[in-house]
């Protein structure tokens, strides 16, 4: 019956769709801006919350993580041992007397010092010469530690009085000792003017300094520290049993990876080097608490913003019923009408995403600058925020677009005069 | 892809442009209303038909049916041989985009855009070249005599100018049938004359036209008139007045008896039609 067949379907090029959506959305720029405002606020809240919590979290972490982030602790590797496997046994100790020097040469290392436990000779005791007080309470005797001369820098220690031993003492194996402040108190040594001495076993050691405080290795405060050379000569120390390394902030992980190779190139497994806390673990713990509530707030703001777009787009569908009728008369199918309103609300959402994202970043940087913080932003954050805005717009436009597409062309044309 | 302009002549030989056969459009209601009742109409290529009738007589509904904006609830409608009832929504949209043009009483222009942009809008849903869209829109505006207002915003145009923009928009895709729903309803008599002159000129160039109007002056200009009453075609009148066919369908018969007044009116119009035969004689057939 028909020789012409089905007519060509109508079409709408994507370029035209975007063009139409842009010119319709910006036909009333003031309204577009107001419509998008709610979504802008939502996006700003989300971006600023994410940015600020990350920035602030980074600052908190920087403060109490700085020490951990610059500490590497080096020990000989241990394996479970003993009869029941609960004790640990050192497999072998490849550390030589030059261990501190080797490690100090690694990039990122600010200071490295060996620190070894020295077993007290059999039957020996530590005592101070001047006073023997039989009435004193029985206390745990101080431990003896042997250290290289640069120990204080590695543990960030400070002396209360006197001086620390130097490489000369070390080389000559001088019988000198530096006491931790607690050990000094226990031994009854308060002032150094009288050149006090202590006895380790039968050997006298001059006390040349008292350590007031350290940031690392607090056990030093309770110890008698002697030069490594002295411990080797007189107390039978065979090899250093550990290293304390101070690194640049952030270099700890990398240094910890390199130390075993530097100390024991053939058998790096014999050395265990441990960096302080992993900064990211700490940061995660801190920021999640802080930002959770604000993210919820941002989500609520975004939702309200979406309702705003949905509402105005719906009003616009009702207002532009005549235009919809006209477009249908010009050959637009239902899907073209739906696509147009979806595109318009997506344009509004994208606009809101861009404005909100930019504002959020500026806000983050501004607050950070005000507080003297380093702004920390995920580089994907602004992009994600814009996409989020577009999605919000699309979602908000779904119902109005459906309503617009459902209009009968005849009704649409009639309703607007 | 069919070229709408080219299909004018070859298919025209085989099919009438519009063929309505016992078409009904019944509105759903508690008491169903027959907006269009059993209408049969044949419009050939190149004809200018007017449909007149009081408001509520169903003439606009008939135009919407012919314009594929609405579908009949019963009866057959073939547009250039295509059974419109068998088309999907999207196919009818394609038909509107490529082969039909609309002019409305309310102009339906986008007020924030310029005349050229409004005309170019007609190309939006059409398959075809897009590069020269703007140029063709300007050309169409020149054709309707608005060459000097190409970039004027719609709000700065007068009513007559607005309707001419709407006509240019409808003409952009070279439609086979131009459907005008009360095209002069919002215009004063002077601009009505201008618009009708323009339609006449288009008709002279071979454009098929269907004009719905309640104004006798407007109907007088056309070659053929059909009058509607309560949804039915009360009277059809071809351009030479040779065939005064009165709808003999049931329902229309009952009306025929009490149409004395209308017939009297009609006889007046016959005289007017004779007058308006002048432009017809000069028309290229």
Interface residues (C-beta under 8 A of the other chain):
Chain A: X1 X2 X3 X4 X5 X6 X7 X8 X9 X10 X11 X12 X13 X15 X16 X20 X23 X27 X28 X322 X323 X325 X326 X327 X328 X329 X330 X331 X332 X333 X334 X335 X336 X408 X409 X410 X413 X416 X417
Chain B: X1 X2 X7 X11 X14 X61 X64 X67 X69 X70 X78 X80 X81 X82 X83 X87 X89 X90 X91 X93 X94 X95 X96 X97 X98 X99 X102 X104 X105 X106 X108 X110 X112 X113 X121 X122 X124 X125 X126 X127 X130 X169
